[in-house]
Amino acid sequence: MSATDVVETELGRNEESEEEAIELEVSEDELKAGAPITAKQAKEMVAFLHKKPKGEAPKTAREKKLAKQKKAVAKEIALLQQWGEALKMTHPWLSIRQGGRRRKVAPREALMAELLKIRNKRARLVVLNVNAAQRDFAAKAAPRSIVLKARQLGITTYVAARFFLNCITRPGTLCVQVAHDQRSAEAIFRIVHRLLANMPDWLRKGALATSHVNKRQIVFPHLEGLFGHKSGAEKKKTALTLAQNTIQATDAIAGKDILDPNKFQDGLGKVIDGVVQCLNSSAWAKAKAE
């Protein structure tokens, strides 16, 4: 048995990225009631906001094609956002066929079955059909979940898939996965790479087109989203640096309060292991790996 600490937190969610269509028009009745401008002036003001510069109108075949692609991507992003809202629902109002029979599932499980593929224990590429242990975790998952589990239940894969869906359906989301060492972090992140590589082509070339893809991060420019990983050592080192900077400033003022710096640093390092809040408010959470 091993203890896996799963922290499912959406870092850096940009609420300003959520945009609704706005239709602006002049209410002439209200205008007559008290506005110090004429109806004609008001309409000209609104028309000014809606004016499209001549240079932006697509002329060449390439420009028209790009404009069409941009429109298609915007539609895909809007639909992905709708799925992102649906992920909050736990009621099974969708159905999938599994093992020769059809059963009802919640939106998150349905989306996993439709879009995501993983390697099974026989190294075959298969659809991510949620198993009993994963479904039990989904039913009890909270913003912070500590899972005491046996190996090979698929919890790590399932959490990676949850993070991935959060990232691609909620524009402006930063997802970070942390493991106890660099090797483990990269191994988990390979699961995420596989999820992306086996998404439908029309999505990978459209809304999920990437600007940066390497062994440490994936950047989705259309969604303003980033999925990355860090090792536990990097997490601890960054938090320790933050604390040490504070201690040095205090020490400069207070004098010789710390008699044994080495022991103090060792003790501080043990405390820092659990200080996730420090990381979420620091540059570490937003830093891009080289």
N, C-alpha and C positions, 0 to 999 in steps of 0.2 A: 504494500500500500504506500502511496505517496500523496503528499498534500500539495494541491495545485491551487494557487491563489489567482483567481481570475478577476481582473478589474476591468469591467466593461464601461469605459467612460468615453464620451465623445469630447475630445479635446478641440478647442479652438473653433467650435461651431459658430459660424458667422450668421447671426439672425438677419443681418441686413441683406443677405443674399436671397432671401425669400421675397419674391416680387409678384405682385398681383397686377392684372391688366386694369388700367385706369382709363375711363372714358370721360373726357372733359368737354363740357358744353356750356353754353351761356343760358342762364335762366332769366329771360327778359322781364318777367313779372317782378322777381326779386331785385333785378337791376334798377327798375323804375322806382322801387320803394326807397332806395337810399344811396346807391352807388354814384359817385361823382363823375361818371363817364357815360357816354352814349352806348346804345346797343351796338352800333357799327364799330366803335372803338374796341368794345369788349370782344366782338367776333374777330377782329383783326389781331388782337392779342392772343386769342386761342389759336388762330390759324398760324401765327408765328411759331408757336410751340410745336405744331404739327408739321411745319414746313420741312421738306426734304431737300437738302442741297443738291444741286444739279450733278455735282461730281460723284454723288453716292449711287446714282441710278446705274444699274448694271447695263453695259453696252455690248461688250464682246461676249463670245460664246463661253469663254472661260469664266468671266465675271458672273454670267447668268448661272453657270453650273455651280460656282461657289456660293452664290446667293441661295440657290435651291438646297444645297447641302447644309448651309447654315440654318435654314428654316426647318429642315428635317431633324437636325441635331436639337434645335430648340424644342421641337415636339417630343422627341425622345426624352429629353431632360424633364419636361413637364410630366410625362407619364411615369418616369422613374421616381419623381417626387411624390406622385400619388401612391406608388408602392411604398415609398418611405413612410408616409403617414399610415398606411395600412399595416405596417410591421408592428405597430403598437397594439393591434387587435389580436386577442387570443381566442376569439370565438371561431370555431371551424366552419366557415361558410364557403370554403372551396373544397374540391375533391380531386384526388389523384389516384391513378391505378398503380398498385404495387403488389407484387406476388400473385398476379392473376385475379386480384379483387380490387374494388374501388372503395376508398375510405375518405372521410371528410377530414380536412386539415385547416390550420390557421394560415394566414397569408405568408408568414415567414417560411414555414415548411414547404408551402407550395412553390414559392419563388426559388428555394434551394433545389427542389426536385426539377424545376423547369430549366434553370440556368447553370447550376453548378455541377462540376464533375471532380472526382477525387480518385486517387489510387487506392484500391482495396488491398487486403492482405496478400493477394496473389499477384500484386503489381499490375492489375488490369484497371483501365480507365473506366469508371462507372459513374452513374448518376448519384448525387448525394441524397440518398433516401435516409431520412432520419431514423435511427434505431431507438430502442426502448430507453436506454440510458440517456441519450441525447434529448429525447422527448421529456424525460423526467426532469432533466436540468432546465429545459426551456420553461417548464411549468413553474419552477421554483426560482428562476433566475431573478436577481435583483441588481441594482446598479453596482453593488460590490458583492461578489459571491466567492466563498471559500469552499472548494470542492475536495473532499477526501475521497479518493478514487483508486480503483485498481488500474493497472495498465491495459492498453489496447481497447478501451471502451469508446474511443473516438471523441472524447471531450475536447482535446486540443484542436482537432480538426473542426469540430462543430463551432467552437468559439472563434476560430479564425474565419469561418464562413459567416458568422454573425457580424463580426467586425467588417468584413468585406462588403456585405450587403448594406450595412449602415453607411459606409463610405460612398458607395455608388448610388445610393438612393436619397441621400441628404446632402445637397450641395453645401460646400463650405466646411465639411467635416474632416478633422484630422484624427486618424486612428494610429495608435502606437501599441505594438505588442512587446512585452518585456519578458526575457527568459533569464535563467540564472547565469548563463555564460554565452559568449559570442557564437560558439558552434551550435548550441541549441536554438538560439534566436534565429540564426540563418536557416536551420532545418525547418523551423515552424514557418518562416517566411517563404520557403519554397512551396508550401501548401498554397499560400496566397497567389504566388506566381502561376501555379497550375490552375487555380480557379479562374484567373484572368485569361490565361492562354486558351482555355477551352470554352470561353464565352462565345455566343453566336458572333459570326464575322460582322454582321451589320451593326452590332452594338460596339464591338472593339474598334471598328473604323469610324463610328459615329460619336455618340455621346461619351463613350468610354475610351476614346483615343487618348494616348498617353504622351507626355512630353519628356518624362524621365522614367526609365525603368532600369533598375540595377538590383544587386543583391541586398540593398539596404532600404530602398524606397521605391514607391510607385506614385507618380504624380498625374492626376487627371485634370488638365487645364480647363476643360469645359465645365467641370463641376467644382472647380476651385478646391479640390480635395487632395489629401495626401495620406498614403498608407505606408508606415515605416516600422522599423523594429529597433530595439536597443537591448543590450545585454544588461544583466543586473549589475555588473561591475561598473558600466558606464553610468547607470542610474545613481549608484552609490557615490561614485567619484564626483559627479556633478553636484549632488546635494551636499556632499562634504565640502566642496569648494565654496558653495554659497554660505554654509555655516561658518567656515573658517574665515571668510572675508568679514563676516559680522564680528567674530571673536577678535580678530586682529584690530578692528576699529575700536572695540570696547577695551581691549587690553592696552591700547595706546593711551586711553584716558584713565583707566582705573589703576594702571601700574602692574605690579607683580602678583596678580590674583591667581594665575595659573603657574603652579610650582613645577609640575612635571608635564611638559607639552606632549611627550610621546604617549603617556598613559591617558592623558585627556583626549588626544586624538583617537586613540583606540576605543575608548568608551563612547566618544561621540559617533564613531563609525557604526557601532552597534545600535545606537539610537536611530541613526539616519535610515537604516534599512526600512523602517515603516513610514517614513515621511513622504508620502506620495503627494500631499498637498503642496509641498515646496516645489516639486517638479512641475506640477500643473500651472504654477504661476511664474515659471522661469523660462528662460530662453531655450532650455533643453527640449521642452515639449514642441517647440516650433522649429528647432534647428534642422537644416537639411544635411543629411549625410553626404560626404564627398564621394 
